[in-house]
Amino acid sequence: MDRAPIFIAGIERSGTSLLYALLASHPNIAMTRRTNFWAFFYKRYGDLSQPDNFERCIDTMIHYKRLKVLDLDFDRIRREFWQAEPTYQRLFTLLEEQFAERHGKPRWGDKSLNTERYIDDIFAAYPTAKMIHIIRDPRDRYASALKRWGKMQGKAGAGIAIWLSSMHLAKRNLQRYPDRYRIIRYETLATQPEPTLRAICDFLNEEYTPAMLTMEGAPGHLNRGSNSSYGKREPGYISTSSIGAFRKVLSKRDIAFIQVCAKQDMIAHGYELEPVDFSLGDQLLFYAIAWPDNMARKVAWQAREAIDNQRGRTMPATTLLARGEARHA
């Protein structure tokens, strides 16, 4: 039986939650979500062989909302951590294995956004791990973000910058780790769930089981009827109605901008370009206002991303519980 860790990669509104729910319903796989270990914890507390550093790290974890829902026994983590080499990998593994053990499953995986950024560190820590990167039509992804959060500060410029960055990493990672990395289209998973899951199970060295399609291993996702931006869905049903929904959400200028910026990657992954019929007035507005505005926002997002990649990402204060709220170990 393969017990190698599984990581789901991809950006927000790309179908990562759907893939998480399907894999979590496999009888051998326990999936955590949004732990963000590699973004917010890895190497952030210094050398964990120093007890003070370890205690600072574990204290933050106890107050971290994403881990509180896992109901972990941190007393046990403290005891077991010092029984082998005290590293971040060991700490993360103990947390994941405890969660998997509680669910009676021999293998664990995690779904955290943008995991593709950290693949080199992850694969160095787990030499047999597998990563599945789910992608989505950039127009539908941006439309879904607009529906979920309303007007976005970065507009289409930032929206396509996010997508292009993830696609760049997808291509780079697949080239570097061809046997351990897979790119899956959300559209293919949604329209052909069983054959797509069979291929995923082959990649993971697991036997496909129809139980995956029930999504019962992710009750929160199942009870909400998915994580769609387009309203509540029928529980246990994979809807395809959001595919192509960008046509009802995005302006012609947004569609045109996204397609110009992402044309090469869209075509390479089977996303057909939409004809955009601009009037003369529309063309003037596009090139005089929409294009330079979105390009500026695209460049601004890329600059912020470069800074964050260099100095690391800060855990939002909203993800931490107040001291009185946490269950102390």
C-alpha positions as CSV (number, residue, x, y, z in Angstrom):
1,M,0.0,0.0,0.0
2,D,1.3,3.4,-1.0
3,R,1.5,5.8,2.0
4,A,3.2,8.7,0.3
5,P,1.7,12.1,1.2
6,I,-0.6,13.8,-1.3
7,F,-0.7,17.5,-1.9
8,I,-3.4,19.5,-3.8
9,A,-2.1,22.6,-5.5
10,G,-3.8,25.5,-7.3
11,I,-5.1,29.0,-6.8
12,E,-8.4,30.1,-5.3
13,R,-11.6,29.5,-7.2
14,S,-10.0,26.8,-9.3
15,G,-11.7,23.7,-8.0
16,T,-9.3,22.7,-5.2
17,S,-12.2,22.2,-2.8
18,L,-13.9,19.8,-5.2
19,L,-10.8,17.7,-5.6
20,Y,-10.2,17.8,-1.8
21,A,-13.7,16.4,-1.2
22,L,-13.3,13.7,-3.7
23,L,-10.0,12.5,-2.4
24,A,-11.1,12.8,1.2
25,S,-13.8,10.3,0.4
26,H,-11.3,7.6,-0.6
27,P,-11.2,4.9,2.1
28,N,-7.4,5.1,2.3
29,I,-6.9,8.9,2.2
30,A,-7.4,11.4,5.0
31,M,-7.3,15.0,3.7
32,T,-6.7,18.2,5.7
33,R,-7.3,21.6,4.2
34,R,-6.0,25.1,4.5
35,T,-3.3,24.2,7.0
36,N,-0.8,26.4,5.1
37,F,2.1,24.7,6.9
38,W,4.6,25.6,4.1
39,A,3.5,29.2,3.8
40,F,3.1,30.3,7.4
41,F,5.2,27.8,9.5
42,Y,8.1,26.3,7.6
43,K,11.4,27.8,8.8
44,R,9.5,30.7,10.4
45,Y,10.5,29.8,14.0
46,G,14.1,29.0,13.6
47,D,15.7,25.7,14.5
48,L,13.1,23.6,16.1
49,S,15.7,21.6,18.0
50,Q,15.8,24.6,20.3
51,P,12.9,24.1,22.8
52,D,12.0,27.8,22.9
53,N,11.6,27.9,19.1
54,F,9.5,24.7,19.1
55,E,7.2,26.1,21.9
56,R,6.7,29.4,20.0
57,C,5.7,27.4,16.9
58,I,3.4,25.0,18.7
59,D,1.8,27.8,20.6
60,T,0.9,29.5,17.3
61,M,-0.5,26.2,16.0
62,I,-2.7,25.8,19.0
63,H,-4.2,29.3,18.3
64,Y,-4.4,28.8,14.5
65,K,-8.1,28.4,13.5
66,R,-7.2,26.1,10.6
67,L,-5.8,23.6,13.0
68,K,-8.3,24.0,15.8
69,V,-11.0,22.4,13.6
70,L,-8.8,19.2,13.4
71,D,-9.1,18.8,17.2
72,L,-5.5,17.6,17.6
73,D,-3.9,16.4,20.8
74,F,-1.0,18.8,21.2
75,D,0.2,17.1,24.4
76,R,0.8,14.0,22.3
77,I,2.5,16.1,19.6
78,R,4.9,17.5,22.2
79,R,5.8,14.1,23.5
80,E,6.3,12.4,20.1
81,F,8.2,15.3,18.5
82,W,11.3,14.8,20.5
83,Q,11.5,11.0,19.8
84,A,13.2,11.6,16.5
85,E,15.0,14.4,14.6
86,P,13.2,17.7,15.6
87,T,12.4,19.2,12.2
88,Y,9.5,21.0,10.6
89,Q,8.9,18.0,8.4
90,R,8.5,15.8,11.5
91,L,6.2,18.3,13.2
92,F,3.9,18.6,10.1
93,T,3.9,14.8,9.7
94,L,2.9,14.2,13.3
95,L,0.0,16.5,12.9
96,E,-1.2,14.9,9.6
97,E,-0.7,11.4,10.8
98,Q,-2.7,12.0,14.0
99,F,-5.5,13.4,11.9
100,A,-5.4,10.4,9.5
101,E,-5.2,7.9,12.5
102,R,-8.4,9.4,14.0
103,H,-10.2,8.8,10.7
104,G,-8.9,5.3,10.4
105,K,-7.0,5.9,7.2
106,P,-3.4,4.9,6.4
107,R,-2.5,7.8,4.1
108,W,-2.7,11.6,4.5
109,G,-2.9,14.5,2.2
110,D,-3.4,18.3,2.4
111,K,-5.1,20.9,0.3
112,S,-3.7,24.4,0.8
113,L,-3.9,27.1,-1.8
114,N,-0.7,27.9,-3.8
115,T,1.1,24.8,-2.7
116,E,2.8,24.8,-6.1
117,R,5.0,27.6,-4.8
118,Y,6.7,25.3,-2.2
119,I,7.1,22.1,-4.2
120,D,10.9,22.0,-3.9
121,D,10.9,22.1,-0.1
122,I,7.9,19.7,0.0
123,F,9.5,17.1,-2.3
124,A,12.8,17.4,-0.5
125,A,11.1,16.7,2.8
126,Y,8.9,13.9,1.3
127,P,10.8,12.2,-1.5
128,T,7.9,10.0,-2.5
129,A,5.1,12.6,-2.2
130,K,2.7,13.3,-5.1
131,M,1.2,16.7,-6.1
132,I,-1.9,17.4,-8.1
133,H,-2.3,20.9,-9.5
134,I,-5.8,21.8,-10.5
135,I,-6.3,24.6,-13.0
136,R,-9.4,26.4,-14.4
137,D,-10.2,28.6,-17.3
138,P,-8.8,32.0,-16.2
139,R,-12.0,33.8,-17.3
140,D,-14.2,31.5,-15.2
141,R,-11.8,31.6,-12.3
142,Y,-11.8,35.4,-12.3
143,A,-15.6,35.5,-12.7
144,S,-16.0,33.1,-9.8
145,A,-13.8,35.4,-7.7
146,L,-16.0,38.4,-8.6
147,K,-19.1,36.5,-7.7
148,R,-17.7,35.4,-4.4
149,W,-16.1,38.7,-3.2
150,G,-17.7,41.4,-5.4
151,K,-15.6,44.2,-6.8
152,M,-11.9,43.3,-6.6
153,Q,-9.2,45.9,-6.0
154,G,-6.8,44.3,-8.5
155,K,-9.5,43.8,-11.1
156,A,-8.7,41.7,-14.2
157,G,-5.1,42.8,-14.1
158,A,-4.4,41.1,-10.8
159,G,-6.7,38.3,-11.6
160,I,-4.8,37.2,-14.7
161,A,-1.4,37.8,-13.0
162,I,-2.4,35.3,-10.3
163,W,-3.4,32.7,-12.9
164,L,-0.3,33.2,-15.1
165,S,2.0,32.9,-12.0
166,S,0.4,29.6,-11.1
167,M,0.5,28.3,-14.7
168,H,4.2,29.2,-14.9
169,L,4.8,27.1,-11.8
170,A,2.7,24.3,-13.1
171,K,4.8,24.0,-16.3
172,R,8.1,24.4,-14.4
173,N,7.1,21.8,-11.7
174,L,5.8,19.3,-14.3
175,Q,9.1,19.5,-16.2
176,R,11.2,19.1,-13.0
177,Y,9.1,16.4,-11.4
178,P,7.3,14.6,-14.3
179,D,6.6,11.4,-12.3
180,R,5.3,13.1,-9.2
181,Y,3.3,16.0,-10.5
182,R,0.0,16.1,-12.4
183,I,-2.0,19.0,-13.9
184,I,-5.8,18.4,-13.9
185,R,-8.3,20.7,-15.5
186,Y,-11.3,21.6,-13.3
187,E,-13.5,21.3,-16.4
188,T,-12.4,17.8,-17.1
189,L,-12.9,16.7,-13.5
190,A,-16.4,18.3,-13.4
191,T,-17.6,16.9,-16.7
192,Q,-15.9,13.5,-16.6
193,P,-15.5,12.8,-12.9
194,E,-15.2,9.0,-12.9
195,P,-12.5,8.6,-15.6
196,T,-10.6,11.6,-14.3
197,L,-10.6,10.1,-10.8
198,R,-9.5,6.8,-12.1
199,A,-6.5,8.5,-13.8
200,I,-5.8,10.3,-10.5
201,C,-6.0,7.1,-8.5
202,D,-3.5,5.5,-11.0
203,F,-1.2,8.4,-10.4
204,L,-1.5,8.0,-6.7
205,N,-1.2,4.2,-6.8
206,E,-4.6,3.8,-5.3
207,E,-7.6,1.7,-6.4
208,Y,-10.5,3.8,-7.6
209,T,-13.7,3.5,-5.6
210,P,-17.2,4.9,-6.4
211,A,-17.3,6.1,-2.8
212,M,-15.2,9.0,-3.9
213,L,-18.1,10.5,-5.9
214,T,-20.3,10.6,-2.8
215,M,-17.9,13.2,-1.2
216,E,-19.0,11.9,2.2
217,G,-15.4,12.2,3.4
218,A,-15.8,16.0,3.4
219,P,-19.1,16.6,5.2
220,G,-18.6,20.3,5.3
221,H,-18.2,20.5,1.5
222,L,-21.0,18.0,1.0
223,N,-23.6,19.7,3.3
224,R,-23.0,23.0,1.6
225,G,-23.5,21.4,-1.8
226,S,-20.0,22.5,-2.9
227,N,-18.0,25.7,-2.6
228,S,-19.5,27.4,-5.6
229,S,-19.7,31.2,-6.0
230,Y,-23.0,30.7,-7.8
231,G,-25.2,29.7,-4.9
232,K,-26.0,26.5,-3.1
233,R,-25.7,23.3,-5.1
234,E,-27.4,19.9,-4.6
235,P,-25.3,17.9,-2.1
236,G,-23.3,15.2,-3.7
237,Y,-23.7,16.5,-7.2
238,I,-20.9,17.9,-9.3
239,S,-22.5,20.8,-11.2
240,T,-21.1,22.0,-14.6
241,S,-23.2,25.1,-14.8
242,S,-20.3,27.4,-13.8
243,I,-18.3,26.3,-16.8
244,G,-18.5,29.2,-19.3
245,A,-20.3,31.4,-16.7
246,F,-17.8,34.2,-17.4
247,R,-19.9,35.2,-20.4
248,K,-22.6,36.4,-18.0
249,V,-20.3,38.0,-15.5
250,L,-17.4,39.6,-17.2
251,S,-17.4,42.7,-19.4
252,K,-16.0,42.4,-23.0
253,R,-13.0,44.5,-21.9
254,D,-12.2,42.0,-19.1
255,I,-12.5,39.0,-21.4
256,A,-10.4,40.7,-24.1
257,F,-7.7,41.6,-21.6
258,I,-7.5,38.2,-20.0
259,Q,-7.3,36.5,-23.4
260,V,-4.6,38.7,-24.8
261,C,-2.4,38.1,-21.7
262,A,-3.1,34.4,-21.3
263,K,-3.6,33.4,-25.0
264,Q,-0.6,31.0,-25.2
265,D,-1.4,29.1,-21.9
266,M,-5.1,29.0,-22.6
267,I,-4.7,27.4,-26.0
268,A,-2.0,25.0,-24.6
269,H,-4.5,23.7,-22.1
270,G,-7.6,23.5,-24.3
271,Y,-9.3,26.8,-23.4
272,E,-10.8,28.3,-26.6
273,L,-10.7,32.0,-27.1
274,E,-14.0,33.9,-27.1
275,P,-14.6,36.2,-30.1
276,V,-14.9,39.7,-28.7
277,D,-16.9,42.1,-30.9
278,F,-15.8,45.6,-30.0
279,S,-17.5,48.7,-31.5
280,L,-15.2,51.6,-32.3
281,G,-16.1,53.2,-29.0
282,D,-15.4,50.0,-27.1
283,Q,-12.0,49.7,-28.8
284,L,-11.1,53.3,-27.8
285,L,-12.2,52.7,-24.2
286,F,-10.3,49.4,-24.1
287,Y,-6.9,50.7,-25.3
288,A,-7.2,54.1,-23.7
289,I,-8.4,53.1,-20.3
290,A,-9.0,49.4,-19.6
291,W,-5.7,48.1,-21.0
292,P,-3.3,50.5,-19.3
293,D,-5.2,50.3,-16.0
294,N,-5.2,46.5,-15.9
295,M,-1.6,46.3,-17.1
296,A,-0.6,48.6,-14.2
297,R,-2.5,46.3,-11.7
298,K,-1.0,43.2,-13.2
299,V,2.5,44.7,-12.8
300,A,1.7,45.8,-9.2
301,W,0.6,42.3,-8.3
302,Q,3.7,40.8,-9.8
303,A,5.9,43.2,-7.8
304,R,4.1,42.4,-4.5
305,E,4.4,38.7,-5.3
306,A,8.1,39.0,-5.9
307,I,8.5,40.8,-2.5
308,D,6.4,38.1,-0.7
309,N,8.4,35.3,-2.3
310,Q,11.6,37.0,-1.0
311,R,10.6,37.8,2.5
312,G,7.8,35.2,3.1
313,R,4.1,35.6,3.7
314,T,2.6,36.8,7.0
315,M,-0.1,34.9,8.6
316,P,-3.3,37.1,8.8
317,A,-4.2,38.0,12.3
318,T,-7.8,37.0,11.6
319,T,-6.7,33.3,11.4
320,L,-5.6,33.3,15.0
321,L,-7.8,32.8,18.0
322,A,-7.7,35.1,20.9
323,R,-5.9,33.5,23.9
324,G,-9.1,32.8,25.8
325,E,-10.7,31.0,22.8
326,A,-8.0,28.4,22.2
327,R,-8.0,24.9,23.7
328,H,-4.6,24.9,25.3
329,A,-2.6,21.7,25.3
